[in-house]
Structure formats: structure tokens, C-alpha cells
Amino acid sequence: MDINQAKELLQRYQSGSCTTSENDLVESWYQQLIDTGEWQWGAGEKELKQQILEARIMKQIDNMPEKVKSIVSFSLSFRWWAAASVILLLGAFSYFKFFDKTTTITPNLNPVAIVLPDDIKAPESNRAMITLANGKNIYLDSAGNGLLALQGNVKLVKLAEDEIAYQQETGNISGEMEYNTLSNPNGSNVINVVLTDGSKVWLNAGSSLTYLVSFIGNERKVSVKGEAYFEVSGSLSEEGKKRRFIVENSNMQIEVLGTHFNVNTFGDDGDNSKVTLLEGSVKINNGHEKGLLKPGQQAWVNKKVKILNDVDLNRVMAWKNGYFQFDNASLQNVLKQVSRWYAIDVVYDGQNQQRKFIGEIQKDLSLSEMLKILEKNKVHFKIEGKRLRVLPD
């Protein structure tokens, strides 16, 4: 069979007009690519490899019920055959067919079930805590809506949908510098807070924000650990509009005006902190170098400030929008995110081959559902309470 005949066969396969033997032939091509990454006709036919994968995946999607299709969507890249270490999250498609009881498994997909003694649900609420200036802790999951604390002439209130807000009463602002810290632990939903100047901040799991109850002086300064998304506004007063808004962590300072940006200090990519600008303008200063970001740019900050252009903003903001999103992410990087989201410890028992994951998955899956997707890519696990063991290849 020549290349043109193969392409014609793939078109018939995707449209459902193949004979049984032709259908089995295409399935065998697909299975060979997934199992070995090799191509029986030799190297050089990258376009045909891509079409085989696309045809198989699109047929799987077309056969899914609508409720299953909505669970996961992938932005697939077919660069992986150029490097055998890159493995796509293709198993997710067969995984969702496997768990949808109304759909029959395609026999030659050979799905492998994982038997887990326990399962861990995705966070269903936030478990954030606010530490007041007097040392008192307020646990937001058990606090009702309404007034939580009164600090000087600032009310701390809990609004609908777990939003927290600091409301400055009219009158003179207290001259005392009182700090609060909002902590959002691992295994917690995103929490957002409205500061007294009207700026909004969203905190990822495993993150914290320290800030003044009332912004005093020439600066509005906050400190962040982990990951946070900011929508900085002008102050409610004309005087306040002149105050710089400063975001600090251990290795950098960010100066902003009215702007939207994301700060990630988890260090999943080495020791780098990342600042990504969506709107406006921000200045980065790490004490050695400075940088100015424009919308769509990202700064990697360590001892140097490296600026990247044309960053995928949807990928950066996936955590806030309820998704895991991986773009050539290593297994270690994937499991760091999994660890924070499900509040588990990850232990590696031996060596694993280098893998790269590409795809987008909703974060409302249980841990076992998430692991089944990784298991389809020949990564094996063992759950021991709140510990996840990654077994060697």
C-alpha cells in the first residue's frame, strides 16, 4: 500500500466507511505508534503518522457521549514522534470510554484498570485561613457569610461564593500598620480576596498572601508565596491613586499600576519564579536586573530576569479556571501539581524514563481518575493513605 492509498483509507476510517479488515488494519497502525513510537514503513512519513493519530483520536471523541466529551479537552501537539521521550495524554480518551458504563470498550485498546485501596476526591471547597494582626485565626470553611472581624475602621466580611473582602469605612484611616495573612493550603479550592483599595487577588492551593489591612503611606505592598493572580485597581481616593502597588517575594519585586498579572513562585521549573502579564504593564526587579513586561509576556526570575514573548495565557491561567494544563511537562512537574491539588506526598521508588505530557484535564476528577490517565502512559502508582508511590518502569 502506498502513501496515497493509506491516506484515503484513513479518511474512510474516520468517516466510518471502512470494512472490518480495513478498520483492523488502521487500528494496528495506531496501536504500533502508541506502543513503540515506531513506524513500520520507515522514518520520514511524519504527516502520515499525524493523520493516523488524529483519525483515531477524532473517532474516539465522536463516539463519546456529550457528557463525557465535556469532561476533558485536549490541545494536542503531534511533535512527539520526533523524540521518543514525549508521550501524549492519549490514554485519556480510552480512559473516559472505559469509565462510561453506557459505552463499550474498543477491544484492541486493552485498557488497564488501577486497583486503589482508597481514593481522594478533588477539593470541593476551600480550606483557607486568615491570620489577623492580633494572631487570631479565622477558618473560612467553617465561617458563615457576613462580618468576620473588625480591625480599626476596616470590616473583614465573607461574601457569597466564598469571596473575602476588606471594606474600608468612611473616615480617617488608622495610622497603625496591621498585617493579615491569607493562607490557602494544599488540597483546597482557589480563594479570592478583595483588598481595601479594591484590588482583587486569587490564591492557588499551597499559597499565601500577606498584606496591610489599610494601605498607608506611598506604597500598597503585599507579599506572596506560591501562586496568585492579581487584578490591581486604583485606590478609592485620589491620593491613593498615586500609590505604587508592590508585590514582593524572596527573590523579586514587582511594581504595577492598574493591571492584570499572574505570579508563580512554586519553582516547579528549577528555582525560577514566573510573572505573566495579561493587561497593563509591570516592572520586575530582582536586585541585579530589571525588566519591563508587556501584555502576553512572561518573566522568568532567578539571578537573572529572562523575558519570553507570546506566552500561552490560557495555559498560565488554567489553575484559576479549574484545569490542569501541561505543555511538554515532565512527570515530576505533573505530579507536583497533583500533589498540591490533592494534598498528597509523592515518593519515587526507583527510576522512571523521561516523559513529556501535553494536554488539558479538568481538576474535578478524583485522584484515581487522574492516575488512570497517567497509567495509560505506562506510569504505575501505589497509594498508601496520603502518600503516592511512583513505581519504577
C-alpha positions in Angstrom: 0.0 0.0 0.0 1.4 3.4 -0.9 1.1 6.6 1.0 -1.9 8.0 -1.0 -3.8 4.7 -0.5 -3.1 4.9 3.2 -4.4 8.5 3.4 -7.5 7.5 1.6 -8.0 4.6 4.0 -7.7 6.9 7.0 -10.4 9.2 5.6 -12.7 6.2 5.2 -11.8 5.0 8.7 -12.7 8.4 10.3 -16.0 8.6 8.4 -16.9 5.0 9.5 -17.0 3.5 5.9 -14.1 1.0 6.3 -14.6 -2.7 6.0 -13.9 -4.8 9.1 -10.4 -5.8 7.8 -9.6 -2.2 6.9 -10.7 -1.0 10.3 -8.5 -3.6 12.0 -5.5 -2.6 9.8 -5.8 1.1 10.8 -6.2 0.1 14.5 -3.0 -1.9 14.2 -1.1 1.1 12.8 -2.4 3.2 15.7 -1.5 0.6 18.3 2.0 0.3 16.9 2.6 4.0 17.2 1.4 4.2 20.8 3.2 1.1 21.9 6.6 1.7 20.2 6.6 5.1 18.7 7.9 3.4 15.5 6.5 3.3 12.0 6.6 0.1 10.0 7.2 1.8 6.7 10.3 3.5 8.0 11.2 7.1 9.0 10.2 10.2 7.1 6.4 9.8 7.0 5.6 12.3 9.8 2.5 13.6 8.1 1.0 10.1 7.8 1.8 9.4 11.5 0.0 12.5 12.4 -3.0 11.6 10.4 -3.2 8.1 11.9 -3.2 9.6 15.4 -5.7 12.3 14.5 -8.1 9.9 12.8 -8.0 7.5 15.8 -8.5 10.3 18.4 -11.2 12.1 16.5 -13.1 8.8 16.0 -12.9 8.2 19.8 -14.2 11.7 20.5 -17.0 11.3 18.0 -18.1 8.1 19.7 -18.2 9.6 23.2 -21.5 10.8 24.8 -21.7 14.5 25.2 -21.4 14.3 29.0 -18.1 12.6 28.6 -16.8 14.9 25.9 -17.3 17.8 28.2 -15.0 16.3 30.9 -11.8 16.7 29.1 -10.5 18.6 26.1 -7.0 18.4 24.7 -4.9 20.8 22.7 -2.8 18.1 21.1 0.6 18.5 19.5 2.0 15.8 17.3 5.7 16.6 17.7 6.2 13.6 20.0 7.4 11.2 17.3 10.5 13.4 16.8 11.6 12.4 20.3 10.6 9.1 21.8 10.6 10.6 25.3 7.5 12.7 24.6 4.2 10.9 25.4 0.8 12.5 24.8 -2.1 12.0 27.1 -3.8 9.9 24.6 -4.9 7.4 27.2 -7.4 9.9 28.5 -9.7 9.1 25.6 -9.9 5.4 26.1 -10.0 6.1 29.9 -13.2 8.0 29.6 -14.7 5.4 27.4 -13.7 2.8 29.9 -15.5 4.5 32.7 -18.6 5.5 30.9 -20.9 2.5 31.5 -23.0 3.2 28.5 -20.1 2.7 26.1 -18.4 -0.5 25.1 -14.6 -0.7 25.2 -12.9 -1.0 21.8 -11.2 -4.4 22.3 -7.8 -3.6 21.0 -7.3 -0.6 23.2 -6.7 -3.1 26.0 -7.5 -0.6 28.9 -5.7 -1.4 32.2 -7.6 -0.8 35.4 -5.8 0.5 38.5 -6.9 -1.0 41.8 -6.6 1.5 44.6 -7.4 0.8 48.2 -8.5 4.4 48.8 -9.5 7.3 46.6 -9.1 11.0 47.2 -11.7 13.4 45.9 -10.8 16.6 44.2 -11.3 19.6 46.6 -14.9 20.5 46.9 -14.4 23.7 48.9 -11.6 26.0 50.0 -9.9 25.4 53.4 -8.3 28.8 53.6 -7.4 30.6 56.8 -6.9 34.3 57.6 -4.4 35.2 60.4 -5.3 38.6 61.8 -2.9 41.1 63.2 -3.7 40.0 66.8 -2.7 36.4 65.9 -6.3 35.1 65.8 -7.0 32.6 63.0 -10.3 32.6 61.1 -11.0 29.3 59.2 -13.1 30.2 56.2 -14.6 26.8 55.5 -16.5 26.9 58.8 -17.2 30.7 58.8 -20.6 31.9 57.7 -21.3 34.8 55.4 -21.2 38.3 56.9 -18.8 40.1 59.2 -15.8 38.1 60.3 -13.7 40.7 62.0 -13.5 44.5 62.6 -9.9 45.9 62.6 -9.9 49.6 63.2 -12.3 51.0 60.7 -12.0 48.1 58.3 -14.5 45.3 58.1 -13.5 41.8 57.0 -16.5 40.1 55.5 -17.3 36.9 53.8 -19.5 37.3 50.7 -21.3 34.8 48.5 -19.3 32.1 46.8 -16.6 32.2 49.4 -15.2 35.6 48.3 -13.5 37.6 51.1 -13.5 41.4 51.2 -11.9 44.2 53.2 -14.3 47.1 53.4 -12.9 50.5 54.5 -15.5 52.6 56.4 -15.6 56.3 55.8 -13.5 58.5 58.0 -9.9 58.7 58.9 -7.7 55.7 58.1 -5.9 54.3 61.2 -2.2 55.1 61.3 -1.4 51.6 62.6 0.2 49.2 60.2 -1.7 45.9 60.7 -0.9 42.9 58.6 -3.2 40.0 57.7 -2.1 36.7 56.0 -4.4 34.7 53.9 -3.2 31.1 53.6 -4.7 28.6 51.2 -3.3 25.1 51.9 -2.8 22.1 49.6 -6.0 20.3 48.8 -8.0 23.5 48.8 -10.0 25.2 46.1 -8.9 28.6 44.8 -9.8 31.5 47.2 -10.1 35.2 46.2 -9.9 38.3 48.3 -10.8 42.0 47.7 -8.3 44.3 49.4 -9.3 47.7 50.8 -8.1 49.6 47.7 -10.4 47.4 45.5 -7.7 45.2 44.1 -8.6 41.5 43.7 -6.3 38.6 44.3 -6.9 34.9 43.7 -4.7 32.3 45.5 -3.9 28.8 44.2 -3.7 25.8 46.6 -0.4 25.8 48.6 -0.1 29.6 48.5 -0.3 32.6 50.9 -0.7 36.3 50.7 0.4 38.9 53.4 -0.9 42.4 53.1 -1.8 45.6 55.1 -5.3 45.8 56.4 -5.3 49.5 55.4 -2.7 50.8 52.9 -0.8 53.6 54.5 1.9 55.8 53.0 3.2 56.0 49.5 3.0 52.2 48.7 0.5 49.4 48.6 2.7 46.5 49.3 1.9 42.8 49.6 3.9 39.6 49.8 3.1 36.3 48.0 4.2 32.7 48.3 3.1 30.1 45.8 0.8 31.3 43.0 -1.6 34.3 42.8 -3.4 36.2 40.1 -3.8 39.9 40.6 -6.3 42.5 39.2 -4.9 45.7 40.6 -7.2 48.7 40.7 -6.7 52.4 41.5 -7.5 53.3 45.1 -10.8 54.6 46.2 -9.3 58.0 46.8 -7.5 60.4 44.5 -4.5 60.4 46.9 -4.4 56.6 46.8 -4.1 56.5 43.0 -0.6 57.9 43.3 0.5 55.0 45.5 2.5 52.3 43.8 1.3 48.7 44.2 4.2 46.4 45.0 4.3 42.6 45.1 7.3 41.0 46.8 8.6 37.5 47.4 12.1 36.2 48.4 13.8 36.9 45.0 12.0 39.8 43.3 9.8 42.9 43.5 7.0 43.7 41.1 5.8 47.2 40.6 2.4 47.7 39.0 -0.1 50.3 38.2 -3.6 49.3 37.0 -3.0 45.8 35.6 -3.8 42.1 35.5 -0.9 39.6 36.0 -0.1 36.2 37.4 2.8 35.4 39.9 4.1 31.8 40.3 6.8 31.2 42.9 6.4 27.5 43.3 9.7 26.8 41.5 8.5 23.8 39.6 10.9 24.8 36.8 14.1 24.9 38.9 14.3 28.0 41.1 12.6 30.3 38.7 9.7 32.5 39.7 7.4 33.4 36.8 5.5 36.7 36.3 3.0 36.7 33.4 1.2 39.9 32.2 -2.3 39.8 30.8 -3.1 43.5 30.8 -1.3 46.8 31.6 2.4 47.0 32.5 4.7 45.7 35.3 8.3 46.3 36.2 10.4 43.4 37.6 13.4 43.9 39.8 15.4 41.1 41.4 18.1 43.3 42.8 20.5 42.5 40.0 18.5 43.1 36.8 15.3 44.8 35.8 12.7 44.1 33.2 9.5 45.7 31.8 6.7 43.3 30.7 4.1 44.0 28.0 0.8 42.0 27.7 1.5 38.4 26.6 5.0 38.3 28.0 6.4 36.2 30.9 9.4 36.9 33.0 11.5 34.0 34.5 13.2 35.5 37.5 16.1 34.0 39.4 19.5 35.6 39.4 18.6 37.0 36.0 15.4 38.3 34.5 14.6 36.4 31.3 11.5 37.7 29.3 9.6 35.3 27.0 7.2 36.5 24.3 3.9 35.2 23.0 3.1 33.1 26.1 0.0 30.9 26.1 -2.1 32.8 28.6 -4.8 30.1 28.8 -2.1 27.6 30.0 -0.8 30.1 32.6 -4.4 30.8 33.9 -5.6 27.2 33.8 -5.2 26.8 37.6 -7.7 29.6 38.2 -10.1 28.3 35.6 -10.3 24.8 37.0 -7.9 22.9 34.8 -4.6 21.1 34.9 -2.8 22.1 31.7 0.5 20.6 30.6 2.7 21.8 27.8 5.7 19.4 27.5 5.6 19.0 31.3 7.8 16.3 32.9 6.3 13.6 35.0 7.8 15.3 38.1 6.2 18.6 37.1 2.8 17.0 36.6 3.0 15.2 40.0 4.0 18.4 41.8 0.7 19.9 40.6 -1.2 16.8 41.5 0.5 16.8 45.0 -0.7 20.3 45.7 -4.2 19.8 44.4 -4.9 16.5 46.3 -2.7 17.3 49.3 -0.6 14.2 49.0 3.1 13.4 49.3 4.8 11.9 46.2 7.6 9.4 46.6 9.6 7.9 43.7 10.6 4.2 44.1 13.4 4.0 41.6 13.9 5.5 38.2 11.3 6.4 35.5 12.0 7.1 31.9 11.7 10.7 30.8 8.2 11.5 29.6 6.6 14.7 28.4 2.9 15.4 28.8 0.7 17.6 26.7 -3.0 18.2 27.4 -5.7 19.8 29.5 -7.7 18.0 32.2 -10.5 19.3 34.4 -9.5 19.4 38.1 -12.7 18.0 39.4 -11.5 14.4 38.8 -10.8 12.2 41.8 -7.2 11.1 42.3 -7.8 7.6 41.0 -9.4 9.0 37.8 -6.3 11.3 37.3 -4.0 8.4 37.9 -5.8 6.2 35.4 -4.9 8.7 32.7 -1.3 8.6 33.6 -1.4 4.8 33.9 -2.4 4.6 30.2 1.0 6.1 29.5 2.7 3.3 31.4 3.3 5.1 34.7 2.4 3.0 37.7 1.5 4.0 41.2 0.7 2.7 44.6 -1.5 4.6 47.1 -0.6 4.4 50.8 -3.0 6.7 52.6 -2.0 10.3 51.7 1.2 9.1 50.1 1.5 8.3 46.4 4.4 6.0 45.4 5.6 6.2 41.8 6.8 2.7 40.9 9.9 2.2 38.7 9.4 1.4 35.0 
